[in-house]
Amino acid sequence: MHHDTPLISTLVMGLVLAFVLGAVAQRIRLSPLVGYLLAGILIGPFTPGYVADQKIADQLAEIGIILLMFGVGLHFSLDDLMKVKAIAIPGAVAQIAVATLLGMGLAHLLGWPVAAGLVFGLALSVASTVVLLRALQDRRLVETERGRIAVGWLIVEDIAMVIALVLLPVLADTLKGATGQSLALAELIWPLVLTLAKVAGFVIIMLLVGRRVIPWIMHWVAHTGSRELFRLAVLAIALGVAFGAATLFDVSFALGAFFAGMILAESELSQRAAQETLPLRDAFAVLFFVSVGMLVDPMIVVREPLPVLVTLLIIVLGKSVAAYLIVRLFRHPPSTALTISASLAQIGEFSFILAGLGVALALLPPDARDLILAGAILSILLNPVFFAMVDRYLARESARPKEEEESRKRAAREPIPNTALTGHVVLIGYGRVGRFIAPRVIEAGIPLLVIDTDADVLKNLNGDGIETIRGNGVNKEILAATNLAGARCLLVAVPDAFESGYAVELGRKANPALKIIARSHSEEETAHLLKHGATEVVMGEHEIAKAMIAGIPGPPGQKGPDLGQPVVDDTPVAEPS
């Protein structure tokens, strides 16, 4: 190995090991974060073999933090938070307070000063965005009420941690001087006012100048048609604003990047910006987690088993129990409380950032950082188990909301009642496609029956007077209750071709003369659905092409191309007039 190329060797070893161990973690249904952290441990100074350059890794991690916080700002939605503010804001604040107090209690037992306990407790109080969203997406909960509350709760936690990152450097000397004594109010006011003034100045400039300049730059670059320049512009804004915030206003890279993302999120190009920078953001985020793993001394588990265990219990039990009780106090059903509890039973990226900052400011002893990192790895490992226990518990009906529980019990005792509709349309799937279909069917005065698995969606449809059945469209009993023999049409709008194929097959058996229309994403899926009995298959790409062809102007006095006929390559097309 060339020892004179530490940057290259650190990048290569970090990314290669992260890929291998991340893939293994994914294979055994764990978060890839576990693999990234383990990769860092393997190339860190506490394990034998190759040791990466810690200084270079720290700088790469700093870029990872900037891009990570830029992504958080880019996806920050004030509207999403406002929808669930009644529970998310007080709930998250109370849960952070409980977890921080528990962490301070452990720190006191270990003989650490108050400042160390405060930073330690804050680090244990905030969940990982990556792990939480992954768990919700795997269970299709993001768009449900439970998912929206969890995401809103997470946004409040993120905001609280951003504030902590801003205030800790300024209050570090005061906090360190507070060991064994109460903080003097005068000692706190001046640095606090000075910091808030700097942050306020940065925020004002971002709102008055950045809010206009950044979208203008992005739109100008987008109009050049260069994808390369667009991607470079996004990265330049993220890194430039973060560096400028740190240099000119003495605020953290993280806060600058977060605000850059928030400002860009208001632009119409925010989604494209997120997509274009995702590969680089992911790569440097991986390096951030690898660099964090390099700091972990795995012997902490052997050397300090009891503190590690108590730290883990604070994360997976203390936070979860607090969150469960808070949600139940707000009169939400047990299913929502359990989902929030499971979502928060881990810690991640913000905890690592706080731990690193605490050690750098001499507020936190290295042993505390090791406990945080060990607790993070163990909690992320256990989080899928926690969610599986919640899923199993909810599946036994004992933790469902009262109306869902009564519905499931009734369904278990009795067969699904047959619909009285005739001449109706049966729609399987009320997702992105189904949401466009249903209003048109209703406007046409045709009776509609919707089958979907999302209770919240069906509840809203019932409120609009639309008949629904909750469940999977490939269930024979459910399809039997839809009166396909008397139906006008069966629309299969679910995206999974194999699931659609089975629903089409069951529908064809129920009514050989029924018109069945399904959706597909490829020629192979189209052939599969036609083979199983679909009358028509709508392929998205074909319909986009037809709409574009229909927009081609023809010769004066004539219409455009006939969509009913195939377009031949040598057909002359008139120049636009």
C-alpha positions as CSV (number, residue, x, y, z in Angstrom):
1,M,0.0,0.0,0.0
2,H,1.2,3.5,-0.8
3,H,1.5,5.3,2.5
4,D,2.0,8.6,0.8
5,T,-1.6,8.7,-0.4
6,P,-3.6,8.8,2.9
7,L,-6.6,10.5,1.3
8,I,-7.0,7.8,-1.4
9,S,-6.4,4.9,0.9
10,T,-8.9,6.3,3.5
11,L,-11.5,6.8,0.8
12,V,-11.0,3.5,-0.8
13,M,-10.9,1.4,2.4
14,G,-13.7,3.3,4.0
15,L,-16.1,3.0,1.0
16,V,-15.2,-0.6,0.1
17,L,-15.6,-1.9,3.6
18,A,-18.7,0.2,4.1
19,F,-20.2,-1.4,0.9
20,V,-19.3,-5.0,1.9
21,L,-20.6,-4.7,5.5
22,G,-23.5,-2.5,4.5
23,A,-24.6,-5.2,2.0
24,V,-24.3,-7.9,4.6
25,A,-26.4,-5.8,7.1
26,Q,-29.0,-5.3,4.4
27,R,-29.0,-9.0,3.6
28,I,-29.8,-9.9,7.2
29,R,-32.5,-7.2,7.3
30,L,-30.6,-4.7,9.4
31,S,-30.0,-1.0,8.7
32,P,-26.9,-0.5,6.5
33,L,-25.8,2.1,9.0
34,V,-24.7,-0.8,11.2
35,G,-22.4,-2.0,8.4
36,Y,-20.9,1.5,7.9
37,L,-20.2,1.9,11.6
38,L,-18.5,-1.5,11.7
39,A,-16.4,-0.6,8.7
40,G,-15.2,2.4,10.7
41,I,-14.3,0.2,13.6
42,L,-12.3,-2.1,11.4
43,I,-10.2,0.7,10.0
44,G,-10.0,2.6,13.3
45,P,-7.1,2.7,15.8
46,F,-8.7,0.3,18.2
47,T,-8.6,-2.8,16.0
48,P,-5.6,-4.6,14.4
49,G,-4.7,-4.1,10.7
50,Y,-4.9,-1.1,8.5
51,V,-5.6,2.2,10.3
52,A,-7.0,5.1,8.2
53,D,-5.9,8.7,8.7
54,Q,-8.2,10.1,11.4
55,K,-7.6,13.7,10.5
56,I,-8.6,13.2,6.8
57,A,-11.5,11.0,7.9
58,D,-12.7,13.9,10.2
59,Q,-12.6,16.4,7.3
60,L,-14.4,14.0,5.0
61,A,-17.0,13.5,7.8
62,E,-17.4,17.3,8.0
63,I,-18.4,17.4,4.3
64,G,-20.7,14.5,5.1
65,I,-22.3,16.5,7.9
66,I,-22.8,19.5,5.6
67,L,-24.5,17.4,2.9
68,L,-26.5,15.5,5.5
69,M,-27.8,18.7,7.1
70,F,-28.4,20.1,3.6
71,G,-30.6,17.1,2.9
72,V,-32.5,17.5,6.2
73,G,-33.2,21.1,5.2
74,L,-34.1,20.2,1.7
75,H,-36.8,17.8,3.0
76,F,-37.9,19.9,5.9
77,S,-41.6,20.7,5.5
78,L,-43.2,23.2,7.8
79,D,-46.6,22.2,6.4
80,D,-46.1,18.6,7.5
81,L,-45.1,19.8,11.0
82,M,-48.1,22.1,11.3
83,K,-50.5,19.2,10.5
84,V,-49.4,17.3,13.6
85,K,-48.2,20.2,15.7
86,A,-50.7,19.6,18.5
87,I,-48.9,16.4,19.5
88,A,-45.5,16.5,17.7
89,I,-44.2,19.7,19.3
90,P,-45.1,19.2,23.0
91,G,-44.5,15.4,22.6
92,A,-41.1,15.7,21.2
93,V,-40.0,18.4,23.7
94,A,-41.3,16.3,26.6
95,Q,-39.6,13.2,25.3
96,I,-36.3,15.1,24.8
97,A,-36.5,16.4,28.4
98,V,-37.1,12.9,29.8
99,A,-34.3,11.3,27.8
100,T,-31.9,14.2,28.7
101,L,-32.7,13.8,32.4
102,L,-32.2,10.0,32.3
103,G,-28.8,10.6,30.6
104,M,-27.9,13.2,33.2
105,G,-28.8,10.7,35.9
106,L,-26.5,8.1,34.4
107,A,-23.7,10.7,34.0
108,H,-24.1,11.7,37.7
109,L,-23.7,8.1,38.8
110,L,-20.6,7.8,36.7
111,G,-19.2,11.0,38.3
112,W,-19.3,13.2,35.3
113,P,-19.9,17.0,35.6
114,V,-23.3,18.6,34.8
115,A,-22.2,19.8,31.4
116,A,-21.2,16.3,30.3
117,G,-24.5,14.9,31.6
118,L,-26.4,17.6,29.6
119,V,-24.6,16.8,26.3
120,F,-24.8,13.1,26.9
121,G,-28.5,13.2,27.6
122,L,-29.2,15.3,24.6
123,A,-27.3,12.9,22.4
124,L,-29.4,10.0,23.7
125,S,-32.7,11.9,23.1
126,V,-32.7,12.3,19.3
127,A,-33.6,9.4,16.8
128,S,-31.9,8.8,13.5
129,T,-33.7,10.2,10.5
130,V,-32.3,7.5,8.2
131,V,-33.4,4.6,10.4
132,L,-36.8,6.0,11.3
133,L,-37.8,6.8,7.7
134,R,-36.5,3.4,6.5
135,A,-38.6,1.6,9.0
136,L,-41.8,3.6,8.2
137,Q,-41.2,3.2,4.4
138,D,-40.8,-0.6,4.8
139,R,-44.2,-0.7,6.5
140,R,-45.9,1.8,4.2
141,L,-46.6,4.0,7.1
142,V,-45.2,7.3,5.9
143,E,-48.6,8.6,4.5
144,T,-50.7,7.3,7.5
145,E,-51.5,9.4,10.5
146,R,-49.0,7.4,12.6
147,G,-46.3,8.0,10.0
148,R,-47.1,11.8,9.8
149,I,-46.9,12.1,13.6
150,A,-43.6,10.2,13.7
151,V,-42.1,12.4,11.0
152,G,-43.4,15.6,12.6
153,W,-41.9,14.4,16.0
154,L,-38.6,13.8,14.2
155,I,-38.6,17.3,12.7
156,V,-39.1,18.9,16.1
157,E,-36.1,16.8,17.4
158,D,-34.0,17.9,14.5
159,I,-34.8,21.5,15.1
160,A,-33.9,21.1,18.8
161,M,-30.6,19.6,17.9
162,V,-29.8,22.3,15.4
163,I,-30.4,24.9,18.2
164,A,-28.1,22.8,20.5
165,L,-25.4,22.8,17.9
166,V,-25.6,26.5,17.7
167,L,-25.6,27.2,21.5
168,L,-23.1,24.6,22.8
169,P,-19.9,26.2,21.3
170,V,-20.8,29.6,22.8
171,L,-21.9,28.3,26.2
172,A,-19.1,25.7,26.5
173,D,-16.9,27.8,28.8
174,T,-19.8,28.8,31.0
175,L,-21.0,25.2,31.2
176,K,-17.6,23.9,32.1
177,G,-17.3,26.5,34.8
178,A,-20.7,25.3,36.2
179,T,-19.3,22.1,37.6
180,G,-20.7,21.7,41.1
181,Q,-22.3,25.1,41.1
182,S,-25.3,26.8,39.6
183,L,-24.9,28.8,36.5
184,A,-24.8,32.6,37.0
185,L,-27.5,34.3,34.9
186,A,-25.1,37.1,33.9
187,E,-22.6,34.6,32.6
188,L,-25.2,33.1,30.3
189,I,-26.9,36.2,28.9
190,W,-24.1,37.9,27.1
191,P,-22.8,34.9,25.1
192,L,-26.4,33.8,24.4
193,V,-27.3,37.3,23.1
194,L,-24.2,37.5,21.0
195,T,-24.8,34.0,19.4
196,L,-28.5,34.7,18.8
197,A,-27.5,38.0,17.2
198,K,-25.1,36.3,14.8
199,V,-27.6,33.6,14.0
200,A,-30.3,36.2,13.5
201,G,-28.0,38.1,11.1
202,F,-27.4,35.0,9.1
203,V,-31.1,34.1,9.0
204,I,-32.1,37.6,7.9
205,I,-29.5,37.6,5.1
206,M,-30.7,34.2,4.0
207,L,-34.3,35.3,4.0
208,L,-33.8,38.6,2.3
209,V,-31.0,37.8,0.0
210,G,-30.6,34.0,-0.2
211,R,-34.4,33.5,-0.7
212,R,-34.1,35.5,-3.9
213,V,-30.6,34.8,-5.1
214,I,-30.5,31.0,-4.6
215,P,-33.7,30.2,-6.6
216,W,-32.7,32.7,-9.3
217,I,-29.3,30.9,-9.7
218,M,-31.0,27.5,-9.8
219,H,-33.5,28.5,-12.4
220,W,-30.8,30.2,-14.5
221,V,-28.6,27.1,-14.4
222,A,-31.7,24.8,-15.1
223,H,-32.4,26.8,-18.3
224,T,-28.8,26.2,-19.6
225,G,-29.9,22.6,-20.0
226,S,-26.7,21.3,-18.5
227,R,-27.3,18.6,-15.9
228,E,-23.6,18.8,-14.9
229,L,-23.8,22.5,-14.1
230,F,-27.1,22.0,-12.2
231,R,-25.6,19.4,-10.0
232,L,-22.5,21.5,-9.4
233,A,-24.7,24.5,-8.6
234,V,-26.5,22.6,-5.9
235,L,-23.3,21.4,-4.3
236,A,-21.7,24.9,-4.5
237,I,-24.7,26.4,-2.8
238,A,-24.7,23.7,0.0
239,L,-21.0,23.9,0.7
240,G,-20.6,27.6,0.0
241,V,-23.4,28.7,2.3
242,A,-22.2,26.4,5.0
243,F,-18.6,27.7,4.7
244,G,-19.8,31.3,4.6
245,A,-22.0,30.9,7.6
246,A,-19.0,29.5,9.6
247,T,-16.6,32.1,8.4
248,L,-18.7,35.3,8.4
249,F,-21.2,34.6,11.2
250,D,-19.3,32.1,13.4
251,V,-22.1,29.6,13.2
252,S,-21.7,25.9,12.5
253,F,-21.3,24.3,9.1
254,A,-24.4,22.2,10.0
255,L,-26.7,25.3,10.6
256,G,-25.5,26.9,7.4
257,A,-26.2,23.8,5.3
258,F,-29.6,23.3,7.0
259,F,-30.7,26.8,6.0
260,A,-29.3,26.4,2.5
261,G,-31.5,23.3,2.1
262,M,-34.5,25.1,3.6
263,I,-34.2,28.0,1.2
264,L,-33.8,25.7,-1.8
265,A,-36.7,23.6,-0.7
266,E,-39.0,26.5,-1.5
267,S,-37.9,26.4,-5.1
268,E,-39.8,24.4,-7.7
269,L,-36.5,22.7,-8.5
270,S,-36.1,21.3,-5.0
271,Q,-37.0,17.7,-6.0
272,R,-34.6,17.7,-8.9
273,A,-31.9,19.2,-6.6
274,A,-32.5,16.4,-4.1
275,Q,-32.3,13.7,-6.8
276,E,-29.2,15.1,-8.5
277,T,-27.1,15.4,-5.3
278,L,-28.4,12.2,-3.8
279,P,-25.4,10.0,-4.9
280,L,-22.8,12.4,-3.5
281,R,-24.8,13.0,-0.3
282,D,-25.1,9.3,0.2
283,A,-21.4,8.7,-0.4
284,F,-20.2,11.4,2.0
285,A,-22.9,10.4,4.6
286,V,-21.4,6.9,4.4
287,L,-17.9,8.4,5.1
288,F,-19.4,10.3,8.0
289,F,-20.7,7.1,9.6
290,V,-17.4,5.4,8.8
291,S,-15.4,8.2,10.6
292,V,-17.7,7.9,13.6
293,G,-17.0,4.1,13.7
294,M,-13.3,4.8,13.7
295,L,-13.8,6.6,17.1
296,V,-15.4,3.6,18.7
297,D,-13.4,1.5,21.1
298,P,-15.2,-1.9,20.9
299,M,-13.6,-2.9,24.2
300,I,-16.0,-0.4,25.9
301,V,-18.5,-3.3,26.0
302,V,-16.1,-5.5,27.9
303,R,-14.6,-2.7,30.0
304,E,-17.8,-0.9,31.0
305,P,-20.6,-3.5,30.4
306,L,-23.0,-2.0,33.0
307,P,-22.9,1.6,31.7
308,V,-23.3,0.3,28.1
309,L,-26.4,-1.7,29.2
310,V,-27.9,1.3,31.0
311,T,-27.2,3.6,28.0
312,L,-29.0,1.1,25.8
313,L,-31.9,0.8,28.1
314,I,-32.3,4.6,28.2
315,I,-32.5,4.6,24.4
316,V,-34.7,1.6,23.8
317,L,-36.9,1.7,26.9
318,G,-36.6,5.1,28.6
319,K,-37.4,7.0,25.4
320,S,-39.9,4.6,24.2
321,V,-41.9,4.4,27.4
322,A,-41.9,8.2,27.7
323,A,-43.1,8.5,24.0
324,Y,-45.8,5.9,24.5
325,L,-47.2,7.6,27.6
326,I,-47.1,11.1,26.0
327,V,-48.9,9.9,22.9
328,R,-51.5,8.1,25.0
329,L,-52.0,11.3,27.1
330,F,-53.0,13.0,23.9
331,R,-55.7,10.3,23.5
332,H,-54.2,8.7,20.4
333,P,-54.8,4.9,20.0
334,P,-52.2,2.3,21.2
335,S,-51.2,1.5,17.6
336,T,-50.0,5.1,17.1
337,A,-48.3,5.2,20.5
338,L,-46.5,1.9,19.8
339,T,-45.4,3.0,16.3
340,I,-43.9,6.3,17.7
341,S,-42.2,4.3,20.5
342,A,-40.6,1.9,18.1
343,S,-39.6,4.7,15.7
344,L,-37.7,6.5,18.5
345,A,-36.0,3.5,20.1
346,Q,-32.6,4.3,18.4
347,I,-30.2,7.1,18.0
348,G,-28.1,8.1,15.0
349,E,-26.5,10.9,13.0
350,F,-27.4,13.9,15.3
351,S,-26.2,11.9,18.3
352,F,-22.8,11.4,16.6
353,I,-22.5,15.1,15.7
354,L,-23.4,16.2,19.3
355,A,-20.9,13.6,20.7
356,G,-18.1,14.8,18.4
357,L,-18.8,18.5,19.2
358,G,-19.0,17.7,23.0
359,V,-15.6,16.0,23.0
360,A,-14.1,18.8,20.8
361,L,-15.3,21.4,23.3
362,A,-14.0,19.4,26.2
363,L,-17.6,19.1,27.6
364,L,-17.8,15.4,27.1
365,P,-15.2,12.8,28.2
366,P,-14.2,10.2,25.5
367,D,-15.8,7.4,27.5
368,A,-19.1,9.2,27.1
369,R,-18.7,9.3,23.3
370,D,-17.9,5.6,23.3
371,L,-21.1,4.9,25.3
372,I,-23.1,6.9,22.8
373,L,-21.6,5.1,19.8
374,A,-22.0,1.7,21.4
375,G,-25.6,2.5,22.3
376,A,-26.3,3.7,18.8
377,I,-24.9,0.6,17.1
378,L,-26.8,-1.7,19.6
379,S,-30.1,0.3,19.3
380,I,-30.0,0.2,15.5
381,L,-29.4,-3.5,15.6
382,L,-32.3,-4.0,17.9
383,N,-34.7,-1.6,16.2
384,P,-36.0,-4.1,13.6
385,V,-36.6,-6.6,16.4
386,F,-38.6,-3.9,18.3
387,F,-40.7,-3.1,15.2
388,A,-41.3,-6.8,14.6
389,M,-42.6,-7.1,18.2
390,V,-44.9,-4.2,17.6
391,D,-46.1,-5.6,14.3
392,R,-46.8,-8.9,15.9
393,Y,-48.6,-7.3,18.8
394,L,-50.8,-5.2,16.5
395,A,-51.5,-8.2,14.3
396,R,-53.1,-9.8,17.4
397,E,-55.6,-6.9,17.4
398,S,-55.1,-6.0,21.0
399,A,-53.3,-2.7,20.2
400,R,-55.4,-1.5,17.3
401,P,-57.6,1.6,17.5
402,K,-61.1,0.8,18.9
403,E,-62.8,1.1,15.5
404,E,-60.2,-1.0,13.7
405,E,-60.3,-3.6,16.5
406,E,-64.1,-3.9,16.3
407,S,-63.9,-4.1,12.5
408,R,-61.3,-6.9,12.6
409,K,-63.2,-8.9,15.3
410,R,-66.4,-8.6,13.3
411,A,-64.5,-9.8,10.2
412,A,-63.1,-12.7,12.1
413,R,-66.5,-13.8,13.2
414,E,-68.4,-13.2,10.0
415,P,-67.7,-13.4,6.3
416,I,-67.2,-10.1,4.5
417,P,-70.6,-8.8,3.6
418,N,-71.4,-8.8,-0.2
419,T,-71.9,-5.4,-1.8
420,A,-75.4,-4.6,-3.1
421,L,-73.9,-2.5,-5.9
422,T,-74.6,-3.5,-9.6
423,G,-73.3,-1.9,-12.8
424,H,-70.4,-0.6,-10.7
425,V,-66.7,-0.2,-11.1
426,V,-64.4,-2.2,-8.7
427,L,-61.1,-0.3,-8.1
428,I,-58.2,-2.3,-6.5
429,G,-55.6,0.1,-5.1
430,Y,-56.0,3.7,-4.1
431,G,-52.5,5.0,-4.6
432,R,-51.1,7.5,-7.1
433,V,-53.1,6.1,-9.9
434,G,-56.3,5.2,-8.0
435,R,-56.6,8.7,-6.6
436,F,-57.0,10.0,-10.2
437,I,-59.4,7.4,-11.2
438,A,-62.0,7.5,-8.4
439,P,-63.1,11.2,-8.8
440,R,-63.7,10.7,-12.6
441,V,-65.8,7.6,-12.0
442,I,-67.9,9.4,-9.4
443,E,-68.3,12.4,-11.6
444,A,-69.6,10.1,-14.4
445,G,-72.3,8.9,-12.0
446,I,-71.0,5.3,-11.9
447,P,-71.1,3.5,-8.6
448,L,-67.6,2.8,-7.3
449,L,-66.2,0.2,-4.9
450,V,-62.6,0.7,-3.7
451,I,-60.3,-2.0,-2.2
452,D,-57.2,-0.9,-0.3
453,T,-55.2,-1.8,2.8
454,D,-54.9,1.7,4.2
455,A,-57.6,2.3,6.9
456,D,-57.1,6.1,7.0
457,V,-57.6,6.3,3.2
458,L,-60.8,4.2,3.3
459,K,-62.2,6.1,6.2
460,N,-61.9,9.3,4.2
461,L,-63.6,7.6,1.2
462,N,-66.4,6.3,3.4
463,G,-66.9,9.9,4.6
464,D,-67.4,10.9,0.9
465,G,-70.1,8.2,0.5
466,I,-67.8,5.8,-1.4
467,E,-68.2,2.1,-0.6
468,T,-64.9,0.4,0.4
469,I,-63.5,-2.9,1.5
470,R,-60.3,-3.1,3.5
471,G,-57.8,-5.7,2.5
472,N,-55.7,-7.1,-0.3
473,G,-57.2,-7.3,-3.8
474,V,-55.7,-10.8,-4.3
475,N,-57.8,-12.2,-1.5
476,K,-60.5,-14.5,-2.9
477,E,-63.0,-13.7,-0.1
478,I,-62.6,-10.0,-0.7
479,L,-63.1,-10.2,-4.4
480,A,-66.1,-12.5,-3.9
481,A,-67.7,-9.8,-1.9
482,T,-67.4,-7.2,-4.7
483,N,-70.1,-8.8,-6.9
484,L,-67.9,-9.0,-10.0
485,A,-70.7,-10.9,-11.8
486,G,-72.8,-7.7,-11.8
487,A,-69.9,-5.3,-12.1
488,R,-69.4,-3.0,-15.1
489,C,-65.5,-3.1,-14.9
490,L,-62.6,-4.2,-12.8
491,L,-59.7,-1.7,-12.6
492,V,-56.4,-3.1,-11.1
493,A,-54.3,-0.1,-10.2
494,V,-51.7,-1.6,-7.9
495,P,-48.1,-1.3,-9.1
496,D,-46.9,-4.8,-8.4
497,A,-47.3,-6.9,-11.6
498,F,-47.4,-10.3,-9.9
499,E,-50.1,-9.1,-7.4
500,S,-52.0,-7.6,-10.3
501,G,-51.8,-10.7,-12.3
502,Y,-53.3,-12.8,-9.6
503,A,-56.1,-10.3,-9.1
504,V,-56.8,-10.3,-12.8
505,E,-56.9,-14.1,-12.9
506,L,-59.4,-14.2,-10.0
507,G,-61.5,-11.5,-11.6
508,R,-61.6,-13.4,-14.9
509,K,-62.7,-16.6,-13.2
510,A,-65.4,-14.8,-11.3
511,N,-66.8,-13.2,-14.5
512,P,-65.5,-14.4,-17.9
513,A,-67.2,-11.5,-19.7
514,L,-66.0,-8.8,-17.3
515,K,-63.9,-6.0,-18.8
516,I,-60.6,-5.9,-16.8
517,I,-58.1,-3.0,-17.1
518,A,-54.7,-3.2,-15.4
519,R,-51.6,-1.1,-15.3
520,S,-48.0,-2.1,-16.1
521,H,-44.5,-0.6,-16.3
522,S,-42.9,-2.7,-19.0
523,E,-43.7,-4.9,-22.1
524,E,-43.0,-8.0,-20.0
525,E,-45.6,-7.0,-17.3
526,T,-48.1,-6.2,-20.1
527,A,-47.7,-9.7,-21.6
528,H,-48.0,-11.2,-18.1
529,L,-51.3,-9.4,-17.3
530,L,-52.8,-10.2,-20.7
531,K,-51.9,-13.8,-20.3
532,H,-53.8,-13.9,-17.0
533,G,-57.0,-12.5,-18.5
534,A,-56.7,-8.7,-18.6
535,T,-58.9,-7.1,-21.3
536,E,-56.6,-4.1,-21.6
537,V,-53.3,-3.1,-20.1
538,V,-52.3,0.5,-19.8
539,M,-48.5,1.1,-19.9
540,G,-47.5,4.5,-18.6
541,E,-44.7,5.1,-21.1
542,H,-47.1,4.4,-24.0
543,E,-49.7,6.9,-22.7
544,I,-47.1,9.5,-22.3
545,A,-45.9,9.0,-25.9
546,K,-49.5,9.2,-27.2
547,A,-50.1,12.4,-25.3
548,M,-46.9,13.9,-26.7
549,I,-47.8,12.8,-30.3
550,A,-51.2,14.3,-29.9
551,G,-49.6,17.6,-29.2
552,I,-47.8,17.7,-32.5
553,P,-49.5,20.3,-34.7
554,G,-50.5,19.0,-38.1
555,P,-50.7,20.8,-41.5
556,P,-53.1,23.8,-41.5
557,G,-56.7,22.7,-41.4
558,Q,-55.8,19.2,-40.3
559,K,-55.6,17.5,-37.0
560,G,-52.4,15.9,-35.6
561,P,-51.5,12.2,-35.9
562,D,-54.3,9.7,-35.4
563,L,-53.6,8.0,-32.1
564,G,-55.5,5.0,-33.1
565,Q,-53.0,4.2,-35.9
566,P,-49.3,3.3,-35.4
567,V,-47.0,6.1,-36.2
568,V,-44.7,5.1,-39.1
569,D,-41.1,6.4,-39.1
570,D,-41.4,7.9,-42.6
571,T,-44.6,9.8,-42.0
572,P,-43.9,13.4,-42.8
573,V,-44.4,15.7,-39.9
574,A,-45.0,19.4,-40.6
575,E,-42.8,22.0,-39.0
576,P,-44.5,24.0,-36.2
577,S,-46.2,27.1,-37.5
